[in-house]
Amino acid sequence: MRFNIAAPLLALVCLGGTAQAQIIKCIKPDGSMELSDRPCAKGKNSVVPVGPTNVVDGSHYRRLAVEQRIRAQEQEARDRAYAAEAAYQRQQAAEAAEAKADQELRQKLLEAHAKAQAGARRAERQEEAAQAAAQAAAATAISGPQRVTRCSAHGCRDATGRYYDHANSNRYWSNGQVCRERNGRMYC
């Protein structure tokens, strides 16, 4: 004979899910109350209805709580990384602005220096030109009346080779000395 074990197991599983415990409330003769799972020895019995017990495994909720803590920690880490990146970018922007200001100041100083050098060169050239003009004037200046060495119908030349036109105010002595008229007087 063959024994089938599936039917009794099925019956146990079905009955096991519907079984409930009973809680009995007992009031003792002294008036105190007692709760028990067995009937009272003396006193009034009353059954307290109890619903099905909690059969949900709490591991799911614990796992959810752990996952939430992990997500919160990850979010905090992302927030810290974002704050660090923002601080780094602000620092980079400040350094770039400072470098730009330094470059602009350096450029202004170079321009001012170039202007000062150009002004100094211009002053040197003017001074050199003034010195050259003074030297040229000194070279061509007559330190006094020179002797006229030869004359023509239009003018005369002195010993240095300077030409005197008869149309100007110059006059000549018979010895060849140049005389000039100033304010109606002759100076020789």
C-alpha contacts under 8 A as a table, 3 or more apart, distances in Angstrom:
res1	aa1	res2	aa2	distance
4	N	7	A	6.70
5	I	8	P	5.88
5	I	9	L	6.48
6	A	9	L	5.29
6	A	10	L	6.13
7	A	10	L	5.16
7	A	11	A	6.33
8	P	11	A	5.07
8	P	12	L	6.28
9	L	12	L	5.11
9	L	13	V	6.25
10	L	13	V	5.22
10	L	14	C	6.25
11	A	14	C	5.20
11	A	15	L	6.11
12	L	15	L	5.16
12	L	16	G	5.77
13	V	16	G	5.11
13	V	17	G	6.49
14	C	17	G	5.67
14	C	18	T	7.00
15	L	18	T	5.38
15	L	19	A	6.40
16	G	19	A	5.49
20	Q	51	G	7.75
20	Q	52	P	6.39
20	Q	53	T	7.90
21	A	37	D	7.67
21	A	50	V	7.52
22	Q	37	D	5.99
22	Q	47	V	7.06
22	Q	48	V	7.14
22	Q	49	P	7.13
22	Q	50	V	6.80
23	I	35	L	6.65
23	I	36	S	5.77
23	I	37	D	4.93
23	I	38	R	7.74
23	I	47	V	6.05
23	I	48	V	5.42
23	I	49	P	7.15
23	I	50	V	7.14
24	I	35	L	5.68
24	I	36	S	5.24
24	I	37	D	5.67
24	I	38	R	6.61
24	I	39	P	6.47
24	I	40	C	7.83
24	I	45	N	6.69
24	I	46	S	5.78
24	I	47	V	4.54
24	I	48	V	5.74
25	K	33	M	6.99
25	K	34	E	5.89
25	K	35	L	4.65
25	K	36	S	6.53
25	K	45	N	6.03
25	K	46	S	5.29
25	K	47	V	6.04
25	K	48	V	6.44
26	C	33	M	5.74
26	C	34	E	5.08
26	C	35	L	6.07
26	C	36	S	7.54
26	C	39	P	7.75
26	C	40	C	5.73
26	C	43	G	6.63
26	C	44	K	5.80
26	C	45	N	5.09
26	C	46	S	6.66
27	I	31	G	6.01
27	I	32	S	5.80
27	I	33	M	4.57
27	I	34	E	6.32
27	I	43	G	5.77
27	I	44	K	5.58
27	I	45	N	7.09
28	K	31	G	5.32
28	K	32	S	5.49
28	K	33	M	6.24
28	K	34	E	7.52
28	K	42	K	6.87
28	K	43	G	5.26
28	K	44	K	7.33
29	P	32	S	7.52
29	P	42	K	7.61
29	P	43	G	6.03
36	S	39	P	7.33
36	S	40	C	7.96
39	P	45	N	6.78
40	C	43	G	6.59
40	C	44	K	7.31
40	C	45	N	6.13
50	V	53	T	7.99
57	D	60	H	6.72
58	G	61	Y	5.34
58	G	62	R	6.26
59	S	62	R	4.90
59	S	63	R	5.96
60	H	63	R	5.07
60	H	64	L	6.20
61	Y	64	L	4.94
61	Y	65	A	6.09
62	R	65	A	5.03
62	R	66	V	6.20
63	R	66	V	5.08
63	R	67	E	6.11
64	L	67	E	5.01
64	L	68	Q	6.08
65	A	68	Q	5.05
65	A	69	R	6.22
66	V	69	R	5.08
66	V	70	I	6.15
67	E	70	I	5.00
67	E	71	R	6.08
68	Q	71	R	5.04
68	Q	72	A	6.04
69	R	72	A	5.00
69	R	73	Q	6.11
70	I	73	Q	5.06
70	I	74	E	6.09
71	R	74	E	4.99
71	R	75	Q	6.05
72	A	75	Q	5.04
72	A	76	E	6.15
73	Q	76	E	5.02
73	Q	77	A	6.15
74	E	77	A	5.00
74	E	78	R	6.16
75	Q	78	R	4.98
75	Q	79	D	6.05
76	E	79	D	4.97
76	E	80	R	6.09
77	A	80	R	5.09
77	A	81	A	6.10
78	R	81	A	5.00
78	R	82	Y	6.01
79	D	82	Y	5.01
79	D	83	A	6.08
80	R	83	A	5.05
80	R	84	A	6.05
81	A	84	A	5.02
81	A	85	E	6.07
82	Y	85	E	5.06
82	Y	86	A	6.06
83	A	86	A	5.05
83	A	87	A	6.09
84	A	87	A	5.07
84	A	88	Y	6.09
85	E	88	Y	4.97
85	E	89	Q	6.11
86	A	89	Q	5.08
86	A	90	R	6.14
87	A	90	R	5.06
87	A	91	Q	6.12
88	Y	91	Q	5.03
88	Y	92	Q	6.12
89	Q	92	Q	4.96
89	Q	93	A	6.05
90	R	93	A	5.05
90	R	94	A	6.11
91	Q	94	A	5.06
91	Q	95	E	6.13
92	Q	95	E	5.07
92	Q	96	A	6.05
93	A	96	A	5.02
93	A	97	A	6.09
94	A	97	A	5.09
94	A	98	E	6.11
95	E	98	E	5.01
95	E	99	A	6.04
96	A	99	A	5.01
96	A	100	K	6.07
97	A	100	K	5.02
97	A	101	A	6.13
98	E	101	A	5.06
98	E	102	D	6.11
99	A	102	D	5.00
99	A	103	Q	6.09
100	K	103	Q	5.00
100	K	104	E	6.13
101	A	104	E	5.09
101	A	105	L	6.12
102	D	105	L	5.10
102	D	106	R	6.02
103	Q	106	R	4.98
103	Q	107	Q	6.05
104	E	107	Q	5.00
104	E	108	K	6.17
105	L	108	K	5.07
105	L	109	L	6.13
106	R	109	L	5.10
106	R	110	L	6.12
107	Q	110	L	5.06
107	Q	111	E	6.14
108	K	111	E	5.05
108	K	112	A	6.10
109	L	112	A	5.05
109	L	113	H	6.02
110	L	113	H	5.01
110	L	114	A	6.03
111	E	114	A	5.01
111	E	115	K	6.13
112	A	115	K	5.07
112	A	116	A	6.12
113	H	116	A	5.02
113	H	117	Q	6.10
114	A	117	Q	5.05
114	A	118	A	6.05
115	K	118	A	5.02
115	K	119	G	6.07
116	A	119	G	5.05
116	A	120	A	6.10
117	Q	120	A	4.97
117	Q	121	R	6.06
118	A	121	R	5.06
118	A	122	R	6.02
119	G	122	R	4.99
119	G	123	A	6.09
120	A	123	A	5.04
120	A	124	E	6.09
121	R	124	E	4.95
121	R	125	R	6.10
122	R	125	R	5.10
122	R	126	Q	6.13
123	A	126	Q	5.03
123	A	127	E	6.02
124	E	127	E	5.02
124	E	128	E	5.99
125	R	128	E	4.98
125	R	129	A	5.98
126	Q	129	A	4.98
126	Q	130	A	6.04
127	E	130	A	4.98
127	E	131	Q	6.07
128	E	131	Q	4.99
128	E	132	A	6.01
129	A	132	A	4.99
129	A	133	A	6.01
130	A	133	A	5.05
130	A	134	A	6.03
131	Q	134	A	4.96
131	Q	135	Q	6.04
132	A	135	Q	5.00
132	A	136	A	6.01
133	A	136	A	5.00
133	A	137	A	5.97
134	A	137	A	5.03
134	A	138	A	5.96
135	Q	138	A	4.95
135	Q	139	A	5.99
136	A	139	A	5.01
136	A	140	T	6.16
137	A	140	T	5.17
137	A	141	A	5.59
138	A	141	A	5.00
142	I	145	P	6.87
142	I	146	Q	7.42
145	P	177	Q	6.53
145	P	178	V	5.61
145	P	179	C	7.27
145	P	188	C	6.88
146	Q	158	D	5.98
146	Q	159	A	6.43
146	Q	160	T	7.65
146	Q	177	Q	6.18
146	Q	178	V	6.44
147	R	158	D	5.38
147	R	159	A	5.83
147	R	175	N	7.88
147	R	176	G	5.26
147	R	177	Q	4.66
147	R	178	V	6.63
148	V	151	C	7.53
148	V	156	C	6.65
148	V	157	R	5.64
148	V	158	D	3.88
148	V	159	A	6.10
148	V	172	Y	7.74
148	V	176	G	4.46
148	V	177	Q	5.81
148	V	178	V	6.77
149	T	156	C	7.60
149	T	157	R	6.05
149	T	158	D	5.18
149	T	159	A	5.79
149	T	176	G	6.69
150	R	156	C	5.70
150	R	157	R	5.62
150	R	158	D	7.08
151	C	154	H	7.84
151	C	155	G	5.76
151	C	156	C	3.92
151	C	157	R	6.27
152	S	155	G	5.41
152	S	156	C	6.03
154	H	165	D	6.26
154	H	166	H	6.01
155	G	163	Y	6.92
155	G	164	Y	5.37
155	G	165	D	4.32
155	G	166	H	5.03
156	C	163	Y	5.71
156	C	164	Y	5.14
156	C	165	D	6.64
156	C	166	H	7.79
157	R	160	T	7.83
157	R	161	G	5.49
157	R	162	R	5.30
157	R	163	Y	4.50
157	R	164	Y	6.08
158	D	161	G	5.28
158	D	162	R	5.49
158	D	163	Y	6.82
158	D	164	Y	7.97
159	A	162	R	7.45
164	Y	168	N	7.81
164	Y	170	N	7.08
165	D	168	N	5.92
165	D	170	N	7.56
166	H	169	S	7.49
166	H	170	N	6.77
166	H	171	R	7.67
169	S	180	R	6.03
169	S	181	E	5.88
170	N	178	V	6.65
170	N	179	C	5.78
170	N	180	R	4.77
170	N	181	E	6.76
171	R	178	V	5.86
171	R	179	C	4.91
171	R	180	R	6.00
171	R	181	E	7.70
172	Y	175	N	7.88
172	Y	176	G	5.73
172	Y	177	Q	5.53
172	Y	178	V	4.61
172	Y	179	C	5.56
173	W	176	G	5.22
173	W	177	Q	5.29
173	W	178	V	6.60
173	W	179	C	7.17
174	S	177	Q	7.38
177	Q	188	C	6.96
178	V	188	C	6.10
179	C	186	M	6.29
179	C	187	Y	5.25
179	C	188	C	4.05
180	R	186	M	5.50
180	R	187	Y	5.19
180	R	188	C	6.45
181	E	184	G	6.16
181	E	185	R	5.29
181	E	186	M	4.29
181	E	187	Y	6.08
182	R	185	R	5.28
182	R	186	M	6.33
182	R	187	Y	7.37
